[in-house]
Amino acid sequence: MATVEQAVGIGIMLLFLTDVFVTVLYARANAGVLAPRLGRLIWRLFRALGGSFGRPAEVLSFCGPAILITVVAFWALGLTLGAALIIHPELGHGVVSGSGETGTDFLTALEAGGASLAIVGAGDHSPATGSMQLLYLFDSLIGVSVLSLTLTYLMQVYTALRERNVVAMDLHLLTAETDDAAELLVRLAPDGDPTRLVDALAQLGGRITAEKEAHHFYPVLSWFRFPEPHYAVSRIALLGLDTVALIRTALDPRRAPGLPESAAIEQLGRGSWLLLTTVERAIFGHAADPKAAPDDDERSRQRYGEAVRRLGDAGFPVVNDEHTGAEAYAALRAGWVPHVRLVADAMSYDVRAIDPAGEGADLPERPHQARPSAAGARR
């Protein structure tokens, strides 16, 4: 029995060490053995609690930090449990108390196992045989290593989170706080010259690609939610995708030759799509297949008409056949708008706030209309 118990303890320690390795060192989306599943479980719990209290958005704002804390505690408890199962049969002879009779219950084994993962000699119990001395030394090395890796991991996660927020805020401000892709294009090239867009959009595409990689390395970022919708990953991805869709359907290709197929535009569109689907897989554990709403095409056509008018008023060379452009634009949006909605809803964002240009066509007031100073040139 002692051998079976210790074998189980070794197996548990190996399992948790593997989870730490693939989560922190291997660092790939959904590559973890336990951490990704635990994250999704906590996310579902927070969603349910938020729904019960009628405040899902506020409750989900604590989900990301709660997942980090829980995962770290989960690793510590798992390693402690494994060490305790190995030490338990050795209590009283292989591991002894320094202050009186040595207890042989499992709680004593948990205390000794936790102490062995800290520093050799910590706690009331100490190894009395060569095998246990080696175990305590090994456990102490594991404890120090896991602690160092965890602290580094936390620092990297919050650094990546800050960078994501900077990208989101930059996009928000570049659109004059309208979060409208047409407004972004107008402000990047205020003279209406589409060739001036390449360098700016190449830089933007590079930053969004970096965000995709950050969420691939640190999937826990996907569960961090901020009250302001412009910080949402779904908003970042939507702006990138919508910008590319407008360039490819609203601008006259004869006046902007090569722009729609340029590397900068391809990177921006592909990077935004990969960011969106990477977050989607982190949240749900798989690629989803969301369905489009019945009125998606009509909304997209309305949005396209507004965008073409805005671009034309700013001096951009727009297409003559608006009907054909609207159909092409609606077809492009149909491929990714349902995914944007799915990710936005998963984090309890109102989709009208995430996609104000596309979803707000029937609202009494558009965001840019509420700020004359930011959008005076729009009308």
SULRA-V30128 format. One record per residue. N is the residue number from 1. RES is the residue in one letter. PHI is phi in whole degrees, -180 to 180 (999 if undefined). OMEGA is omega in whole degrees, 0 to 359 (none if undefined). Layout:
n->N res->RES phi->PHI omega->OMEGA
n->N res->RES phi->PHI omega->OMEGA
//
This chain:
n->1 res->M phi->999 omega->180
n->2 res->A phi->-61 omega->181
n->3 res->T phi->-66 omega->178
n->4 res->V phi->-63 omega->180
n->5 res->E phi->-62 omega->180
n->6 res->Q phi->-70 omega->177
n->7 res->A phi->-64 omega->176
n->8 res->V phi->-62 omega->179
n->9 res->G phi->-62 omega->178
n->10 res->I phi->-63 omega->179
n->11 res->G phi->-61 omega->180
n->12 res->I phi->-65 omega->180
n->13 res->M phi->-63 omega->179
n->14 res->L phi->-65 omega->179
n->15 res->L phi->-61 omega->183
n->16 res->F phi->-73 omega->176
n->17 res->L phi->-66 omega->176
n->18 res->T phi->-64 omega->180
n->19 res->D phi->-64 omega->177
n->20 res->V phi->-63 omega->183
n->21 res->F phi->-63 omega->185
n->22 res->V phi->-74 omega->179
n->23 res->T phi->-81 omega->187
n->24 res->V phi->-97 omega->186
n->25 res->L phi->-92 omega->179
n->26 res->Y phi->-73 omega->169
n->27 res->A phi->50 omega->174
n->28 res->R phi->-138 omega->181
n->29 res->A phi->-60 omega->177
n->30 res->N phi->62 omega->179
n->31 res->A phi->-85 omega->181
n->32 res->G phi->-63 omega->179
n->33 res->V phi->-79 omega->185
n->34 res->L phi->-118 omega->188
n->35 res->A phi->-58 omega->179
n->36 res->P phi->-62 omega->179
n->37 res->R phi->-67 omega->177
n->38 res->L phi->-64 omega->178
n->39 res->G phi->-60 omega->180
n->40 res->R phi->-67 omega->177
n->41 res->L phi->-63 omega->179
n->42 res->I phi->-66 omega->178
n->43 res->W phi->-60 omega->179
n->44 res->R phi->-64 omega->178
n->45 res->L phi->-64 omega->179
n->46 res->F phi->-66 omega->177
n->47 res->R phi->-62 omega->181
n->48 res->A phi->-67 omega->179
n->49 res->L phi->-64 omega->179
n->50 res->G phi->-62 omega->177
n->51 res->G phi->-66 omega->180
n->52 res->S phi->-65 omega->180
n->53 res->F phi->-88 omega->182
n->54 res->G phi->73 omega->180
n->55 res->R phi->-137 omega->184
n->56 res->P phi->-62 omega->182
n->57 res->A phi->-65 omega->182
n->58 res->E phi->-64 omega->181
n->59 res->V phi->-67 omega->181
n->60 res->L phi->-67 omega->179
n->61 res->S phi->-65 omega->179
n->62 res->F phi->-97 omega->188
n->63 res->C phi->-66 omega->183
n->64 res->G phi->-58 omega->177
n->65 res->P phi->-59 omega->180
n->66 res->A phi->-64 omega->179
n->67 res->I phi->-65 omega->179
n->68 res->L phi->-59 omega->181
n->69 res->I phi->-62 omega->183
n->70 res->T phi->-66 omega->180
n->71 res->V phi->-64 omega->179
n->72 res->V phi->-63 omega->178
n->73 res->A phi->-64 omega->179
n->74 res->F phi->-63 omega->177
n->75 res->W phi->-62 omega->181
n->76 res->A phi->-63 omega->181
n->77 res->L phi->-68 omega->180
n->78 res->G phi->-64 omega->179
n->79 res->L phi->-66 omega->177
n->80 res->T phi->-64 omega->179
n->81 res->L phi->-62 omega->179
n->82 res->G phi->-62 omega->179
n->83 res->A phi->-64 omega->180
n->84 res->A phi->-65 omega->179
n->85 res->L phi->-66 omega->177
n->86 res->I phi->-73 omega->185
n->87 res->I phi->-80 omega->188
n->88 res->H phi->-50 omega->180
n->89 res->P phi->-67 omega->183
n->90 res->E phi->-94 omega->181
n->91 res->L phi->-62 omega->178
n->92 res->G phi->98 omega->177
n->93 res->H phi->-138 omega->178
n->94 res->G phi->-81 omega->177
n->95 res->V phi->-130 omega->185
n->96 res->V phi->-127 omega->178
n->97 res->S phi->-84 omega->178
n->98 res->G phi->-89 omega->182
n->99 res->S phi->-140 omega->176
n->100 res->G phi->108 omega->184
n->101 res->E phi->-69 omega->181
n->102 res->T phi->-87 omega->176
n->103 res->G phi->-73 omega->181
n->104 res->T phi->-118 omega->179
n->105 res->D phi->-78 omega->184
n->106 res->F phi->-73 omega->176
n->107 res->L phi->-63 omega->176
n->108 res->T phi->-64 omega->178
n->109 res->A phi->-65 omega->178
n->110 res->L phi->-64 omega->179
n->111 res->E phi->-64 omega->180
n->112 res->A phi->-68 omega->178
n->113 res->G phi->-65 omega->177
n->114 res->G phi->-63 omega->179
n->115 res->A phi->-66 omega->181
n->116 res->S phi->-67 omega->179
n->117 res->L phi->-84 omega->181
n->118 res->A phi->-90 omega->181
n->119 res->I phi->-138 omega->179
n->120 res->V phi->-57 omega->181
n->121 res->G phi->95 omega->178
n->122 res->A phi->-73 omega->180
n->123 res->G phi->82 omega->185
n->124 res->D phi->-89 omega->185
n->125 res->H phi->-106 omega->181
n->126 res->S phi->-144 omega->181
n->127 res->P phi->-73 omega->181
n->128 res->A phi->-119 omega->178
n->129 res->T phi->-125 omega->181
n->130 res->G phi->-63 omega->181
n->131 res->S phi->-64 omega->180
n->132 res->M phi->-73 omega->176
n->133 res->Q phi->-64 omega->176
n->134 res->L phi->-65 omega->178
n->135 res->L phi->-62 omega->180
n->136 res->Y phi->-63 omega->178
n->137 res->L phi->-64 omega->179
n->138 res->F phi->-62 omega->180
n->139 res->D phi->-63 omega->180
n->140 res->S phi->-65 omega->177
n->141 res->L phi->-65 omega->177
n->142 res->I phi->-63 omega->182
n->143 res->G phi->-61 omega->180
n->144 res->V phi->-64 omega->181
n->145 res->S phi->-65 omega->181
n->146 res->V phi->-65 omega->178
n->147 res->L phi->-63 omega->180
n->148 res->S phi->-64 omega->180
n->149 res->L phi->-64 omega->181
n->150 res->T phi->-66 omega->179
n->151 res->L phi->-63 omega->177
n->152 res->T phi->-64 omega->179
n->153 res->Y phi->-61 omega->180
n->154 res->L phi->-62 omega->179
n->155 res->M phi->-63 omega->181
n->156 res->Q phi->-68 omega->179
n->157 res->V phi->-62 omega->182
n->158 res->Y phi->-74 omega->172
n->159 res->T phi->-66 omega->178
n->160 res->A phi->-64 omega->179
n->161 res->L phi->-65 omega->178
n->162 res->R phi->-63 omega->179
n->163 res->E phi->-63 omega->177
n->164 res->R phi->-62 omega->180
n->165 res->N phi->-66 omega->178
n->166 res->V phi->-66 omega->178
n->167 res->V phi->-61 omega->181
n->168 res->A phi->-63 omega->180
n->169 res->M phi->-69 omega->176
n->170 res->D phi->-59 omega->179
n->171 res->L phi->-62 omega->180
n->172 res->H phi->-60 omega->182
n->173 res->L phi->-76 omega->179
n->174 res->L phi->-64 omega->177
n->175 res->T phi->-95 omega->184
n->176 res->A phi->57 omega->177
n->177 res->E phi->64 omega->175
n->178 res->T phi->-95 omega->183
n->179 res->D phi->55 omega->181
n->180 res->D phi->-115 omega->183
n->181 res->A phi->-63 omega->178
n->182 res->A phi->-64 omega->178
n->183 res->E phi->-66 omega->177
n->184 res->L phi->-61 omega->180
n->185 res->L phi->-64 omega->181
n->186 res->V phi->-64 omega->184
n->187 res->R phi->-81 omega->174
n->188 res->L phi->-77 omega->178
n->189 res->A phi->-135 omega->187
n->190 res->P phi->-64 omega->178
n->191 res->D phi->-90 omega->178
n->192 res->G phi->79 omega->180
n->193 res->D phi->-90 omega->184
n->194 res->P phi->-65 omega->181
n->195 res->T phi->-67 omega->179
n->196 res->R phi->-76 omega->183
n->197 res->L phi->-79 omega->192
n->198 res->V phi->-59 omega->184
n->199 res->D phi->-63 omega->182
n->200 res->A phi->-64 omega->181
n->201 res->L phi->-73 omega->175
n->202 res->A phi->-65 omega->177
n->203 res->Q phi->-64 omega->179
n->204 res->L phi->-64 omega->178
n->205 res->G phi->-63 omega->177
n->206 res->G phi->-63 omega->180
n->207 res->R phi->-70 omega->178
n->208 res->I phi->-70 omega->175
n->209 res->T phi->-62 omega->176
n->210 res->A phi->-63 omega->177
n->211 res->E phi->-68 omega->177
n->212 res->K phi->-60 omega->180
n->213 res->E phi->-66 omega->178
n->214 res->A phi->-61 omega->180
n->215 res->H phi->-75 omega->175
n->216 res->H phi->-75 omega->179
n->217 res->F phi->-77 omega->184
n->218 res->Y phi->-127 omega->183
n->219 res->P phi->-58 omega->181
n->220 res->V phi->-62 omega->177
n->221 res->L phi->-59 omega->184
n->222 res->S phi->-64 omega->183
n->223 res->W phi->-98 omega->177
n->224 res->F phi->-84 omega->183
n->225 res->R phi->-125 omega->175
n->226 res->F phi->-117 omega->183
n->227 res->P phi->-60 omega->182
n->228 res->E phi->-74 omega->184
n->229 res->P phi->-66 omega->181
n->230 res->H phi->-71 omega->174
n->231 res->Y phi->-87 omega->184
n->232 res->A phi->-71 omega->177
n->233 res->V phi->-62 omega->179
n->234 res->S phi->-62 omega->177
n->235 res->R phi->-70 omega->179
n->236 res->I phi->-59 omega->182
n->237 res->A phi->-65 omega->181
n->238 res->L phi->-62 omega->180
n->239 res->L phi->-62 omega->178
n->240 res->G phi->-64 omega->181
n->241 res->L phi->-68 omega->181
n->242 res->D phi->-68 omega->177
n->243 res->T phi->-61 omega->179
n->244 res->V phi->-65 omega->180
n->245 res->A phi->-62 omega->179
n->246 res->L phi->-68 omega->178
n->247 res->I phi->-61 omega->185
n->248 res->R phi->-82 omega->183
n->249 res->T phi->-124 omega->186
n->250 res->A phi->-99 omega->182
n->251 res->L phi->-87 omega->179
n->252 res->D phi->-70 omega->184
n->253 res->P phi->-64 omega->179
n->254 res->R phi->-72 omega->180
n->255 res->R phi->-95 omega->178
n->256 res->A phi->-135 omega->185
n->257 res->P phi->-63 omega->177
n->258 res->G phi->83 omega->183
n->259 res->L phi->-63 omega->182
n->260 res->P phi->-60 omega->182
n->261 res->E phi->-100 omega->182
n->262 res->S phi->-68 omega->180
n->263 res->A phi->-62 omega->181
n->264 res->A phi->-63 omega->181
n->265 res->I phi->-70 omega->178
n->266 res->E phi->-62 omega->179
n->267 res->Q phi->-64 omega->181
n->268 res->L phi->-62 omega->181
n->269 res->G phi->-68 omega->182
n->270 res->R phi->-69 omega->179
n->271 res->G phi->-63 omega->179
n->272 res->S phi->-65 omega->179
n->273 res->W phi->-65 omega->180
n->274 res->L phi->-66 omega->175
n->275 res->L phi->-60 omega->181
n->276 res->L phi->-61 omega->183
n->277 res->T phi->-74 omega->176
n->278 res->T phi->-65 omega->177
n->279 res->V phi->-66 omega->179
n->280 res->E phi->-59 omega->180
n->281 res->R phi->-68 omega->179
n->282 res->A phi->-65 omega->183
n->283 res->I phi->-73 omega->187
n->284 res->F phi->-98 omega->181
n->285 res->G phi->86 omega->180
n->286 res->H phi->-164 omega->176
n->287 res->A phi->-76 omega->183
n->288 res->A phi->-92 omega->177
n->289 res->D phi->-131 omega->184
n->290 res->P phi->-71 omega->180
n->291 res->K phi->-99 omega->178
n->292 res->A phi->-75 omega->176
n->293 res->A phi->-76 omega->182
n->294 res->P phi->-59 omega->184
n->295 res->D phi->-100 omega->182
n->296 res->D phi->-60 omega->183
n->297 res->D phi->-62 omega->181
n->298 res->E phi->-66 omega->177
n->299 res->R phi->-61 omega->181
n->300 res->S phi->-64 omega->179
n->301 res->R phi->-66 omega->177
n->302 res->Q phi->-63 omega->180
n->303 res->R phi->-63 omega->181
n->304 res->Y phi->-63 omega->179
n->305 res->G phi->-60 omega->178
n->306 res->E phi->-64 omega->182
n->307 res->A phi->-65 omega->180
n->308 res->V phi->-63 omega->179
n->309 res->R phi->-64 omega->180
n->310 res->R phi->-65 omega->180
n->311 res->L phi->-67 omega->178
n->312 res->G phi->-63 omega->179
n->313 res->D phi->-62 omega->180
n->314 res->A phi->-85 omega->177
n->315 res->G phi->96 omega->179
n->316 res->F phi->-73 omega->175
n->317 res->P phi->-76 omega->183
n->318 res->V phi->-101 omega->182
n->319 res->V phi->-68 omega->178
n->320 res->N phi->-83 omega->181
n->321 res->D phi->-90 omega->184
n->322 res->E phi->-69 omega->181
n->323 res->H phi->-64 omega->180
n->324 res->T phi->-62 omega->178
n->325 res->G phi->-63 omega->180
n->326 res->A phi->-65 omega->179
n->327 res->E phi->-66 omega->179
n->328 res->A phi->-65 omega->180
n->329 res->Y phi->-65 omega->179
n->330 res->A phi->-62 omega->179
n->331 res->A phi->-66 omega->178
n->332 res->L phi->-65 omega->180
n->333 res->R phi->-64 omega->180
n->334 res->A phi->-62 omega->180
n->335 res->G phi->-78 omega->185
n->336 res->W phi->-128 omega->179
n->337 res->V phi->-59 omega->178
n->338 res->P phi->-60 omega->178
n->339 res->H phi->-71 omega->176
n->340 res->V phi->-60 omega->180
n->341 res->R phi->-63 omega->181
n->342 res->L phi->-62 omega->180
n->343 res->V phi->-68 omega->178
n->344 res->A phi->-62 omega->180
n->345 res->D phi->-66 omega->179
n->346 res->A phi->-59 omega->179
n->347 res->M phi->-103 omega->174
n->348 res->S phi->59 omega->171
n->349 res->Y phi->-98 omega->172
n->350 res->D phi->-71 omega->184
n->351 res->V phi->-62 omega->177
n->352 res->R phi->-68 omega->176
n->353 res->A phi->-81 omega->179
n->354 res->I phi->-74 omega->182
n->355 res->D phi->-124 omega->185
n->356 res->P phi->-62 omega->181
n->357 res->A phi->-72 omega->182
n->358 res->G phi->-87 omega->184
n->359 res->E phi->-96 omega->186
n->360 res->G phi->-95 omega->184
n->361 res->A phi->-63 omega->181
n->362 res->D phi->-102 omega->178
n->363 res->L phi->-83 omega->182
n->364 res->P phi->-65 omega->182
n->365 res->E phi->-146 omega->177
n->366 res->R phi->-82 omega->182
n->367 res->P phi->-56 omega->183
n->368 res->H phi->-72 omega->179
n->369 res->Q phi->-74 omega->181
n->370 res->A phi->-84 omega->182
n->371 res->R phi->-130 omega->182
n->372 res->P phi->-55 omega->183
n->373 res->S phi->-66 omega->182
n->374 res->A phi->-88 omega->187
n->375 res->A phi->-130 omega->183
n->376 res->G phi->-62 omega->181
n->377 res->A phi->-84 omega->187
n->378 res->R phi->-77 omega->185
n->379 res->R phi->-106 omega->none
//
